[in-house]
Amino acid sequence: MVPAETHVLAPEETALQACEREIGDFLVRFGLEQDDLGALLEGVTARLRQAGFALRRMLIGSDYLHPVIGGISYRWRPETGVEESVWERTFDIDSSDSWLRSPLFALIESKAGELRRRLDQEYRRGEFPLLDELQDEGCTDYIAFASSFGERARLGEMEGVFCSFQTDRQGGFTDGEVEFLRRLMPPLALTYKAIITVRTARALMTTYLGKDPGERVIAGSIDRGRAVSVPAVLWYSDLQGFTKIADAVDGPVLLALLNDYAEAVVAAVQQHEGEVLKFMGDGVFAMFPSDGGG
């Protein structure tokens, strides 16, 4: 009688398969229950390291549909944990030298979905300044992925999610680890998208409806014709001499003035727990909710 063939997994394969199941379950639960992208990155890196990944650095991010913020990313390092970075829409990242010479820019422009550089003795320095710095810090391997959203699944300018991994282990990532990271990207991108979509909806609602109305809509108050009485003090103000100014300066200068003026007024109103309800040229209409006690 010939014994049935059995396939014995290598130790690395066993650890990675167990990690894949664990991370898959974690991503599903997290995407359904949580909204903290920093905690998402912490959870993923902790599980990768537990499975034997010698991670030195990991980054995840995307564009952001927001009136002020153009993009957002989260970077993990063992000595600092997770750090959040945002870039404003007023910052022309598309033409900045550091962005144009970054591996992520090259990845996105190539539309290849993946970019890898082994940071060993054969690495060609000067291609990407960031990777030169990582090699100087002791990193031995760099791999980045870009997961794109479908045309009908995009939210504004958000075209997808980018993610990069670095290790300082001799020899870099193993073939099994690289294949694991390729399989990890789709569920990780989907969980990221679920969270960033909710955050975007909240940001847009509070920006264009106001904090309290926006939160009410997000909570489900969307019935037509439904009114809510709010005891409040109403505020109206405008910019003194605005008509004369408007007749004397060019449009771009006037718009910049209005933006600065609105930013100062909104900051003052919000500092005192008020809400701006509407802008009318140089006019600002706001309210300060009251408990009715006078």
QUIRAKA-V5735 format. One record per pair of residues at least 4 apart in sequence whose C-alpha atoms are under 7 Angstrom apart, sorted by the first residue. I is the first residue (numbers start at 1). GAP is how many residues later the second one is. Records with the same first field share a line. If there is no record, write none. Layout:
I->GAP + GAP
//
This chain:
9->4 + 5
10->4
11->4
12->4
13->4
14->4
15->4 + 36
16->4 + 35
17->4
18->4
19->4 + 28 + 29 + 32
20->4
21->4
22->4
23->4 + 21 + 24
24->4
25->4
26->4
27->4 + 161 + 164
28->4
29->4
30->4
31->160 + 163 + 164
35->160
36->4
37->4
38->4 + 36 + 44
39->4
40->4
41->4
42->4 + 40
43->4
44->4
45->4
46->4
47->4
48->4 + 5
49->4 + 5 + 6
54->113 + 114 + 115
55->111 + 112
56->21 + 22 + 110 + 111 + 112
57->19 + 20 + 108 + 109 + 110
58->17 + 18 + 19 + 106 + 107 + 108
59->14 + 15 + 16 + 17 + 104 + 105 + 106
60->13 + 14 + 15 + 102 + 103 + 104
61->11 + 12 + 13 + 100 + 101 + 102
62->9 + 10 + 11 + 96 + 98 + 99 + 100
63->7 + 8 + 9 + 94 + 95
64->5 + 6 + 7 + 8 + 94
65->5 + 91 + 92 + 93 + 135
66->4 + 134 + 137 + 138
68->20 + 21
69->17 + 18 + 19 + 20
70->17 + 18 + 19
71->15 + 16
72->13 + 14 + 15
73->11 + 12 + 13
74->8 + 9 + 10 + 11
75->7 + 8 + 9
76->5 + 6 + 7
77->4 + 5
87->4
92->4
93->6
94->5
95->5
96->4
97->4
98->4
99->6
100->5
101->27
102->4 + 26 + 28
103->4 + 25
104->4
105->4
106->4
107->4 + 5 + 6 + 7 + 8
108->38
113->32 + 33 + 34
114->30 + 31 + 32
115->28 + 29 + 30
116->26 + 27 + 28
117->24 + 25 + 26
118->5 + 22 + 23 + 24 + 54
119->4 + 16 + 20 + 21 + 22
120->20
125->7
126->6
128->4
129->4
130->4
131->4
132->4
133->4
134->4 + 5
135->4 + 5
138->30
139->27 + 28 + 29
140->27 + 28 + 29 + 30 + 31 + 32
141->25 + 26 + 27 + 31 + 32
142->23 + 24 + 25
143->21 + 22 + 23
144->19 + 20 + 21
145->17 + 18 + 19
146->14 + 15 + 16 + 17
147->13 + 14 + 15 + 39 + 42
148->11 + 12 + 13
149->4 + 5 + 10 + 11
150->4
154->4 + 5
161->28
167->5 + 6
168->4
173->4 + 5
174->4
175->4
176->4
177->4
178->4
179->4
180->4
181->4
184->4
185->4
186->4
187->4
188->4
189->4
190->4
191->4
192->4
193->4
194->4
195->4
196->4
197->4
198->4
199->4
200->4
201->4
202->4 + 16
203->4
204->4
205->4 + 5 + 9
206->4 + 5 + 8 + 9
209->4 + 5
210->4 + 65 + 66 + 67
211->4 + 64
212->4
213->4
214->4
215->4
216->4 + 5
217->4 + 5
230->59
231->58 + 59 + 60 + 61
232->55 + 56 + 57 + 58
233->54 + 55 + 56 + 57
234->52 + 53 + 54
235->50 + 51 + 52
236->47 + 48 + 49 + 50
237->46 + 47 + 48
238->44 + 45 + 46
239->43 + 44
241->4
242->4
243->4
244->4
245->4
246->8
249->4 + 5
250->4
251->4
252->4
253->4
254->4
255->4
256->4
257->4
258->4 + 24
259->4
260->4
261->4
262->4
263->4
264->4
265->4
266->4 + 10
267->4
268->4
269->4 + 5 + 6
270->4 + 5
273->15
274->12 + 13 + 14 + 15
275->11 + 12 + 13
276->9 + 10 + 11
277->8 + 9
278->6 + 7 + 8
279->4 + 5 + 6
280->4
//
